[in-house]
Amino acid sequence: MRKLSRRQQENQAKTKNILFTNKEEAIKILKETATAKFTETVELHANLNIDPKYADQQLRTTVTLPHGVGKSIKIAVLANDSNMAEAQAAGADIVGNDDLIEQISQGNIDFDLLIATPDMMPKLAKLGRVLGPKGLMPSPKSGTVSTTLTETLSDFKKGKFEYKADKTGVVHVSFGKSDFTETQLVENLTALYESIEQNRPSGVKGKYFKNLFICTSMGPSIQLDLGIFA
């Protein structure tokens, strides 16, 4: 077994076998355990009582956190000629039509998010194997198929992002950076929890959340008492 460093031992001593019943205290400890030599990402890991193989137990939605996640994204827009000027004016980093489709088909994916107008979706069908595994295929559910490009681009530029449960029913999502203030992290955490709760799949029976943890990218897991969100 790999020996823990002194830093890791000290961090684990602050969190191991502790169920935190106060959001502010949990976030305070989270920031104290962010001791890497770089600004760490702050993550939420929620184990849900769902089985995503069933259509009515899938969780996939979008959220805009009060303070963003501390990351700017590069957005590409696939649009017809009449929509290109609007997309460019709204701040799209890449705008294209058949030329963009050709670049994607060749594996040249130089963006973090792809937005498409509905009329362009048939052209994207053949790129499902390229975009799907990367989570980049536009869909109405994620808000990335849109007829209102200005509004959609504004929302995503402000920090709107998509998250979903994995095949085991666990949500892994970042909600900020370790250099955010405690208040910013508490408010982002609360907004993210409420988003997961409000988008509870219709097929869920009984208890929805099994357990909930937060951590920094290099820090120990901090378990939260679900009652703190009541």
C-alpha positions as CSV (number, residue, x, y, z in Angstrom):
1,M,0.0,0.0,0.0
2,R,1.3,3.4,-0.9
3,K,2.4,5.5,2.1
4,L,0.4,8.7,2.5
5,S,2.3,11.9,2.6
6,R,2.2,14.1,5.7
7,R,-0.1,16.5,3.9
8,Q,-2.5,13.7,3.0
9,Q,-2.5,12.3,6.5
10,E,-3.3,15.7,8.0
11,N,-6.2,16.2,5.5
12,Q,-7.7,12.8,6.2
13,A,-7.6,13.4,9.9
14,K,-10.0,16.4,9.3
15,T,-12.5,14.4,7.3
16,K,-12.3,10.6,7.9
17,N,-15.4,9.0,9.4
18,I,-17.0,12.4,9.8
19,L,-20.5,13.2,8.6
20,F,-20.8,17.0,8.2
21,T,-24.1,18.4,9.3
22,N,-23.3,22.1,8.4
23,K,-22.6,23.3,4.9
24,E,-20.4,26.2,6.0
25,E,-18.2,24.0,8.2
26,A,-17.9,21.4,5.4
27,I,-16.8,24.1,2.9
28,K,-14.4,25.5,5.4
29,I,-12.7,22.1,5.8
30,L,-12.8,21.6,2.1
31,K,-10.8,24.8,1.5
32,E,-8.4,23.8,4.3
33,T,-7.7,20.5,2.6
34,A,-7.0,22.2,-0.8
35,T,-3.3,22.1,-0.2
36,A,-1.9,21.3,-3.7
37,K,0.4,23.8,-5.3
38,F,-2.3,24.8,-7.9
39,T,-5.8,26.0,-7.8
40,E,-7.9,22.8,-7.3
41,T,-11.3,22.1,-8.8
42,V,-14.1,21.6,-6.3
43,E,-16.3,18.6,-7.0
44,L,-19.6,17.1,-6.0
45,H,-20.2,13.3,-6.1
46,A,-23.8,12.3,-5.5
47,N,-24.8,8.6,-5.4
48,L,-28.5,8.5,-6.5
49,N,-31.1,5.7,-6.2
50,I,-31.6,5.5,-9.9
51,D,-30.9,2.9,-12.7
52,P,-30.2,4.9,-15.8
53,K,-30.8,1.9,-18.1
54,Y,-34.5,2.8,-17.7
55,A,-35.7,5.9,-19.6
56,D,-37.7,7.2,-16.6
57,Q,-34.6,7.0,-14.3
58,Q,-32.2,9.1,-16.3
59,L,-30.8,12.4,-15.1
60,R,-29.5,14.8,-17.7
61,T,-30.0,18.5,-17.4
62,T,-28.4,21.9,-17.3
63,V,-27.7,24.4,-14.5
64,T,-26.2,27.9,-14.2
65,L,-24.5,28.3,-10.8
66,P,-24.6,31.7,-9.0
67,H,-20.8,32.1,-9.3
68,G,-20.0,30.0,-12.3
69,V,-17.3,27.2,-12.1
70,G,-14.2,29.3,-12.7
71,K,-13.7,28.1,-16.2
72,S,-14.2,29.8,-19.6
73,I,-15.3,27.5,-22.4
74,K,-14.8,27.7,-26.2
75,I,-18.1,27.4,-28.0
76,A,-18.7,26.3,-31.6
77,V,-21.9,27.0,-33.4
78,L,-23.2,25.0,-36.4
79,A,-25.6,27.1,-38.3
80,N,-27.0,27.9,-41.7
81,D,-25.9,31.1,-43.6
82,S,-28.7,33.2,-42.2
83,N,-27.8,32.5,-38.6
84,M,-24.0,32.9,-38.8
85,A,-23.9,36.6,-38.3
86,E,-26.1,36.3,-35.2
87,A,-23.8,33.6,-33.7
88,Q,-20.7,35.6,-34.3
89,A,-22.2,38.8,-32.8
90,A,-23.3,36.8,-29.7
91,G,-19.8,35.7,-29.0
92,A,-19.4,32.2,-30.6
93,D,-15.7,31.3,-30.8
94,I,-16.2,29.1,-33.9
95,V,-19.0,29.4,-36.4
96,G,-19.4,27.1,-39.4
97,N,-21.6,25.0,-41.7
98,D,-20.4,22.2,-43.9
99,D,-16.8,23.3,-43.3
100,L,-17.2,22.8,-39.5
101,I,-18.8,19.4,-40.1
102,E,-15.8,18.4,-42.3
103,Q,-13.4,19.5,-39.6
104,I,-15.2,17.5,-36.9
105,S,-15.3,14.4,-39.2
106,Q,-11.5,14.6,-39.5
107,G,-11.2,14.7,-35.7
108,N,-10.4,18.4,-35.5
109,I,-12.4,19.3,-32.4
110,D,-11.1,22.6,-31.0
111,F,-14.1,23.5,-28.8
112,D,-15.6,22.6,-25.4
113,L,-19.3,22.9,-26.5
114,L,-21.2,22.6,-29.7
115,I,-24.5,24.4,-30.3
116,A,-26.6,23.7,-33.5
117,T,-29.7,25.1,-35.0
118,P,-32.4,22.4,-35.5
119,D,-32.1,22.4,-39.3
120,M,-28.4,21.4,-39.0
121,M,-29.0,18.4,-36.9
122,P,-29.6,15.9,-39.8
123,K,-26.1,16.8,-41.0
124,L,-24.7,15.9,-37.6
125,A,-26.2,12.4,-37.5
126,K,-23.2,10.8,-39.2
127,L,-20.9,12.3,-36.6
128,G,-22.5,10.6,-33.6
129,R,-19.6,8.3,-33.2
130,V,-17.2,11.2,-33.0
131,L,-19.2,13.6,-30.9
132,G,-21.1,11.2,-28.7
133,P,-18.2,9.7,-26.7
134,K,-16.9,13.2,-26.0
135,G,-20.3,14.4,-24.8
136,L,-20.4,17.0,-27.5
137,M,-23.5,15.9,-29.5
138,P,-26.1,18.8,-29.3
139,S,-29.5,17.9,-27.9
140,P,-32.6,19.8,-27.1
141,K,-32.5,18.4,-23.5
142,S,-29.1,20.0,-22.9
143,G,-30.1,23.2,-24.5
144,T,-27.6,23.0,-27.2
145,V,-30.1,22.7,-30.1
146,S,-31.5,26.2,-30.3
147,T,-33.3,28.7,-32.5
148,T,-32.4,31.6,-30.1
149,L,-28.7,31.7,-30.6
150,T,-28.1,35.0,-28.8
151,E,-29.9,33.9,-25.7
152,T,-28.3,30.4,-25.7
153,L,-24.8,31.7,-26.2
154,S,-25.3,34.3,-23.4
155,D,-26.4,31.6,-21.0
156,F,-23.5,29.2,-21.7
157,K,-21.0,32.1,-21.6
158,K,-22.3,33.0,-18.2
159,G,-21.5,29.5,-17.0
160,K,-24.5,27.3,-17.9
161,F,-23.4,23.7,-18.2
162,E,-24.8,20.2,-18.6
163,Y,-24.4,17.4,-16.2
164,K,-25.8,13.8,-16.0
165,A,-25.7,10.7,-13.9
166,D,-23.3,8.0,-15.1
167,K,-24.3,4.4,-15.8
168,T,-24.1,3.5,-12.1
169,G,-26.4,6.4,-11.1
170,V,-23.7,8.7,-9.8
171,V,-23.3,12.4,-10.6
172,H,-19.8,13.7,-10.8
173,V,-19.7,17.5,-11.3
174,S,-17.5,20.4,-10.5
175,F,-19.0,23.5,-8.8
176,G,-16.1,25.9,-8.5
177,K,-12.5,26.4,-7.6
178,S,-10.6,26.2,-4.3
179,D,-9.9,29.9,-4.5
180,F,-13.6,30.8,-4.4
181,T,-14.8,32.3,-1.2
182,E,-16.6,30.1,1.3
183,T,-19.8,32.0,0.6
184,Q,-19.5,31.5,-3.2
185,L,-18.9,27.7,-2.7
186,V,-21.8,27.3,-0.3
187,E,-24.2,29.1,-2.7
188,N,-23.0,27.1,-5.7
189,L,-23.3,23.8,-3.8
190,T,-26.8,24.7,-2.7
191,A,-27.9,25.6,-6.2
192,L,-26.4,22.4,-7.6
193,Y,-28.1,20.2,-5.0
194,E,-31.4,22.0,-5.7
195,S,-31.0,21.4,-9.4
196,I,-30.4,17.7,-8.9
197,E,-33.4,17.5,-6.6
198,Q,-35.7,19.4,-8.9
199,N,-34.8,17.2,-11.8
200,R,-35.6,14.0,-9.9
201,P,-36.5,11.4,-12.6
202,S,-40.1,10.3,-12.6
203,G,-39.2,6.6,-12.1
204,V,-37.5,7.1,-8.8
205,K,-39.2,5.3,-6.0
206,G,-38.6,6.2,-2.4
207,K,-35.3,7.8,-1.3
208,Y,-33.5,9.7,-4.1
209,F,-30.1,10.5,-2.7
210,K,-28.1,7.6,-1.2
211,N,-25.1,9.7,-0.2
212,L,-23.3,12.9,-1.1
213,F,-19.7,13.9,-1.0
214,I,-17.6,16.9,-1.9
215,C,-13.9,17.2,-2.4
216,T,-11.2,19.1,-4.2
217,S,-9.4,17.5,-7.1
218,M,-6.5,16.4,-4.8
219,G,-8.2,16.4,-1.4
220,P,-10.1,13.8,0.7
221,S,-13.8,13.1,0.4
222,I,-16.1,15.0,2.7
223,Q,-19.4,13.4,3.4
224,L,-22.5,15.6,3.9
225,D,-25.5,14.9,5.9
226,L,-28.4,15.2,3.4
227,G,-30.5,16.9,6.1
228,I,-28.4,20.1,5.7
229,F,-30.3,20.9,2.5
230,A,-33.7,20.6,4.1
